[in-house]
Amino acid sequence: MSVAKKQYKRITVKSLVDMKANGEKISMLTAYDYTMAKIVDGAGIDVILVGDSASNVMAGHETTLPITLDQMIYHASSVVRAVERALVVVDLPFGSYQSDPKEALRSAIRIMKESGGHAVKIEGGKEIKESIKRIINAGIPVMGHLGLTPQSIYKFGTYTVRAKEEEEAKRLKEDALLLEKAGCFAIVLEKIPAKLAQEVAESVSIPVIGIGAGNGVDGQVLVTHDMIGMTHEFNPRFLRRYMNLYEDMTTAIGQYRDDVKSKDFPNDSEQY
């Protein structure tokens, strides 16, 4: 017999903890602009991530490293204006928190004040523990991020699955417990073995949201542009494409071009 799920008028960090406790999976997608955020929020997604993946998706950079704090605030502001229900989490970009905890706090405060976002996400474990504590002590909710951490791509040298070896898996488990103890309200696990991700999710009381981390976690996140098929070069195993907008849009734009060239557009009913 199915159990009726609670209807959340507005998603908060407490809502997510309640979802985990009730066995309700958490849905999370990215958005970087008003129009997309309006659609994602209207569809009932629980969490919208204003990810530093905007560096790749919106600006065409090879990595997430080039995007700046000012640019993240711009994208987050656009998203916040569109959202009525979802929790909006904003990535702290590379270079805005690694130098010292005071810098991390200043960056988090700017995001919260200038964008209206509801929480920040930060990559790393014990090496950024003090920064996380300082941000949380200021009253700013923090989502952690472990496993494949794209801001460290040049350190890893590859986007392959992380924590396959016992030593790295042990360190990841320790970092997850550390993030929970430090006060993070949730953790993203990216591209790690499904069995390890489930073990982590079962070891902490806070929600664990996966991307390429199997189905044993408390929720899932994907990049919206990948999920709806606006991008087509990126094809990891964990990605399910629910639409193929790249082909649909190419066809539609080509048809528009042909109609303009042939003088079919605009027709008599499409002009004043």
C-alpha positions as CSV (number, residue, x, y, z in Angstrom):
1,M,0.0,0.0,0.0
2,S,1.5,3.3,-1.0
3,V,2.0,6.1,1.5
4,A,0.7,9.6,0.5
5,K,3.6,12.0,0.3
6,K,3.5,15.4,2.0
7,Q,2.8,18.3,-0.3
8,Y,5.5,21.0,0.2
9,K,4.4,24.5,-0.6
10,R,8.0,25.7,-0.4
11,I,11.0,23.4,-0.2
12,T,13.5,24.2,2.6
13,V,16.6,22.4,3.9
14,K,14.3,20.8,6.5
15,S,12.0,19.6,3.8
16,L,14.9,17.6,2.3
17,V,15.8,16.0,5.6
18,D,12.1,15.1,6.1
19,M,12.0,13.5,2.6
20,K,15.0,11.3,3.5
21,A,13.4,10.3,6.7
22,N,10.1,9.5,4.9
23,G,11.8,7.6,2.1
24,E,10.8,10.1,-0.5
25,K,13.4,10.6,-3.3
26,I,14.6,14.1,-3.9
27,S,14.6,15.5,-7.5
28,M,17.2,18.1,-8.5
29,L,18.1,19.8,-11.8
30,T,20.2,22.7,-12.9
31,A,19.1,26.1,-14.2
32,Y,21.0,29.2,-15.1
33,D,18.4,31.6,-16.4
34,Y,14.9,32.9,-15.7
35,T,13.1,31.0,-18.5
36,M,14.5,27.6,-17.8
37,A,14.1,28.0,-14.0
38,K,10.4,28.9,-14.5
39,I,9.9,25.7,-16.4
40,V,11.9,23.5,-14.0
41,D,10.2,25.0,-10.9
42,G,6.7,24.7,-12.5
43,A,7.3,21.0,-13.2
44,G,7.7,20.4,-9.4
45,I,11.5,19.8,-9.1
46,D,12.5,20.0,-5.5
47,V,16.0,21.6,-5.8
48,I,17.3,23.8,-8.5
49,L,21.1,24.0,-8.7
50,V,22.7,27.1,-10.2
51,G,25.8,25.1,-11.0
52,D,29.2,26.2,-12.0
53,S,28.5,23.9,-15.0
54,A,27.1,27.2,-16.5
55,S,30.8,27.6,-17.4
56,N,30.5,24.7,-19.8
57,V,26.8,24.9,-20.8
58,M,26.3,28.6,-21.1
59,A,29.7,29.9,-21.9
60,G,31.3,27.0,-23.7
61,H,34.4,26.6,-21.5
62,E,36.1,23.3,-21.4
63,T,36.0,23.2,-17.5
64,T,34.1,24.8,-14.7
65,L,37.1,26.8,-13.5
66,P,36.8,30.0,-15.6
67,I,33.3,31.1,-14.2
68,T,33.6,34.0,-11.7
69,L,31.7,34.8,-8.5
70,D,30.0,37.8,-10.2
71,Q,28.8,35.6,-13.1
72,M,27.4,33.0,-10.6
73,I,25.5,35.8,-8.8
74,Y,24.1,37.0,-12.2
75,H,22.9,33.5,-13.1
76,A,21.5,32.8,-9.6
77,S,19.7,36.1,-9.5
78,S,17.9,35.2,-12.8
79,V,16.9,31.8,-11.4
80,V,15.7,33.1,-8.0
81,R,13.3,35.6,-9.8
82,A,11.6,32.7,-11.5
83,V,11.2,30.2,-8.6
84,E,8.2,29.8,-6.3
85,R,8.6,26.4,-4.8
86,A,12.1,24.9,-5.3
87,L,15.1,25.3,-3.0
88,V,17.8,27.2,-5.0
89,V,21.3,26.1,-4.3
90,V,24.2,28.1,-5.8
91,D,27.7,26.8,-6.4
92,L,30.6,28.6,-4.9
93,P,32.9,28.9,-8.0
94,F,36.6,27.9,-8.2
95,G,38.8,30.5,-6.5
96,S,36.1,31.9,-4.3
97,Y,36.7,29.8,-1.2
98,Q,39.9,27.8,-1.4
99,S,42.3,30.4,-0.2
100,D,41.0,30.8,3.4
101,P,37.8,30.5,5.5
102,K,37.3,34.3,5.6
103,E,37.3,34.5,1.8
104,A,34.9,31.5,1.6
105,L,32.5,33.3,4.0
106,R,32.7,36.6,2.0
107,S,31.9,34.7,-1.2
108,A,28.9,32.9,0.4
109,I,27.6,36.2,1.9
110,R,27.8,37.9,-1.5
111,I,25.8,35.0,-3.2
112,M,23.1,35.1,-0.5
113,K,22.8,38.9,-0.4
114,E,23.1,39.7,-4.1
115,S,21.3,36.8,-5.7
116,G,18.7,35.8,-3.1
117,G,19.7,32.2,-3.3
118,H,18.7,29.8,-0.5
119,A,22.0,27.9,0.1
120,V,25.5,27.4,-1.4
121,K,27.3,24.2,-2.6
122,I,31.0,23.7,-2.0
123,E,33.3,21.0,-3.3
124,G,35.7,19.0,-1.0
125,G,36.1,17.3,2.4
126,K,38.4,17.8,5.3
127,E,40.5,20.3,3.5
128,I,37.6,22.9,3.5
129,K,36.1,21.9,6.9
130,E,36.9,25.3,8.5
131,S,35.4,27.2,5.6
132,I,32.2,25.2,5.8
133,K,31.9,25.8,9.5
134,R,32.4,29.5,9.1
135,I,29.8,29.7,6.4
136,I,27.2,27.7,8.4
137,N,28.0,29.7,11.6
138,A,26.9,32.8,9.6
139,G,23.5,31.2,9.1
140,I,24.1,30.1,5.5
141,P,23.0,26.5,4.6
142,V,25.8,24.5,2.9
143,M,25.5,21.5,0.6
144,G,28.6,19.4,0.3
145,H,30.0,17.7,-2.9
146,L,32.3,14.7,-2.9
147,G,33.5,12.1,-5.4
148,L,34.3,13.6,-8.8
149,T,34.8,17.3,-8.0
150,P,35.0,19.1,-11.4
151,Q,36.9,22.1,-9.9
152,S,39.8,19.7,-9.2
153,I,39.9,18.3,-12.7
154,Y,43.5,19.3,-13.3
155,K,44.5,17.6,-10.0
156,F,42.7,14.3,-11.1
157,G,43.6,14.7,-14.7
158,T,40.4,12.8,-15.8
159,Y,36.6,12.7,-15.4
160,T,36.6,8.9,-14.7
161,V,34.8,7.3,-11.8
162,R,36.3,8.2,-8.4
163,A,36.8,6.1,-5.2
164,K,37.1,2.7,-6.9
165,E,40.1,1.9,-4.8
166,E,39.7,1.1,-1.1
167,E,41.8,3.9,0.2
168,E,40.0,6.6,-1.7
169,A,36.6,5.0,-0.8
170,K,37.5,5.0,2.9
171,R,38.5,8.7,2.7
172,L,35.3,9.6,0.9
173,K,33.2,7.9,3.7
174,E,35.2,9.8,6.3
175,D,34.6,13.1,4.5
176,A,30.9,12.4,4.3
177,L,30.7,11.9,8.0
178,L,32.8,15.0,8.5
179,L,30.5,17.1,6.3
180,E,27.5,16.0,8.3
181,K,29.2,16.8,11.6
182,A,30.3,20.2,10.2
183,G,26.6,21.0,9.6
184,C,26.0,20.4,5.9
185,F,22.3,19.9,5.2
186,A,23.0,17.5,2.2
187,I,25.8,16.0,0.1
188,V,26.1,15.5,-3.7
189,L,28.1,12.4,-4.6
190,E,29.3,12.5,-8.2
191,K,30.5,9.6,-10.3
192,I,31.4,7.0,-7.7
193,P,30.5,3.2,-7.5
194,A,26.8,2.7,-6.6
195,K,27.6,0.4,-3.7
196,L,29.8,2.9,-2.1
197,A,27.2,5.7,-2.6
198,Q,24.5,3.6,-0.9
199,E,26.9,2.9,2.0
200,V,27.5,6.6,2.4
201,A,23.7,7.4,2.2
202,E,23.0,4.9,4.9
203,S,25.8,6.1,7.2
204,V,24.6,9.7,7.4
205,S,21.2,11.3,8.5
206,I,21.4,14.1,5.9
207,P,20.2,13.6,2.3
208,V,22.7,12.3,-0.3
209,I,22.0,13.3,-3.9
210,G,23.7,11.4,-6.6
211,I,24.9,12.0,-10.2
212,G,26.3,8.9,-11.6
213,A,26.2,7.3,-8.1
214,G,23.4,4.7,-8.5
215,N,20.0,4.4,-7.1
216,G,20.8,3.7,-3.4
217,V,21.0,7.4,-2.6
218,D,18.3,9.8,-1.5
219,G,17.9,11.7,-4.7
220,Q,19.2,12.5,-8.2
221,V,20.6,15.5,-10.0
222,L,21.3,16.0,-13.7
223,V,22.2,19.0,-15.9
224,T,18.9,20.0,-17.5
225,H,20.5,20.8,-20.8
226,D,21.8,17.3,-21.0
227,M,18.6,15.7,-19.7
228,I,16.4,17.4,-22.4
229,G,18.9,16.8,-25.1
230,M,20.0,20.3,-25.9
231,T,23.5,19.1,-25.7
232,H,24.5,16.1,-27.7
233,E,28.3,15.6,-27.4
234,F,28.2,14.6,-23.7
235,N,27.1,10.9,-23.3
236,P,28.1,9.4,-19.9
237,R,26.5,6.2,-18.8
238,F,24.5,7.9,-16.0
239,L,22.7,10.3,-18.3
240,R,19.2,9.5,-19.5
241,R,17.9,11.8,-22.2
242,Y,14.2,12.5,-21.8
243,M,14.0,14.6,-25.0
244,N,16.1,15.2,-28.1
245,L,15.8,19.0,-28.3
246,Y,19.1,19.4,-30.3
247,E,17.5,17.6,-33.3
248,D,14.1,19.2,-32.8
249,M,15.4,22.7,-32.5
250,T,17.8,22.2,-35.5
251,T,14.8,21.1,-37.6
252,A,12.6,23.9,-36.4
253,I,15.3,26.6,-37.0
254,G,16.0,25.1,-40.5
255,Q,12.3,25.3,-41.3
256,Y,12.2,28.9,-40.2
257,R,15.2,29.7,-42.4
258,D,13.5,28.1,-45.4
259,D,10.2,29.9,-44.8
260,V,12.0,33.2,-44.6
261,K,14.0,32.5,-47.8
262,S,10.8,31.4,-49.7
263,K,8.8,34.4,-48.4
264,D,6.3,32.0,-46.7
265,F,6.9,33.7,-43.4
266,P,5.2,35.9,-42.4
267,N,2.0,35.1,-44.2
268,D,-1.1,37.3,-44.3
269,S,-2.4,36.2,-40.9
270,E,1.0,36.9,-39.3
271,Q,1.2,40.6,-40.1
272,Y,-0.6,43.8,-39.2
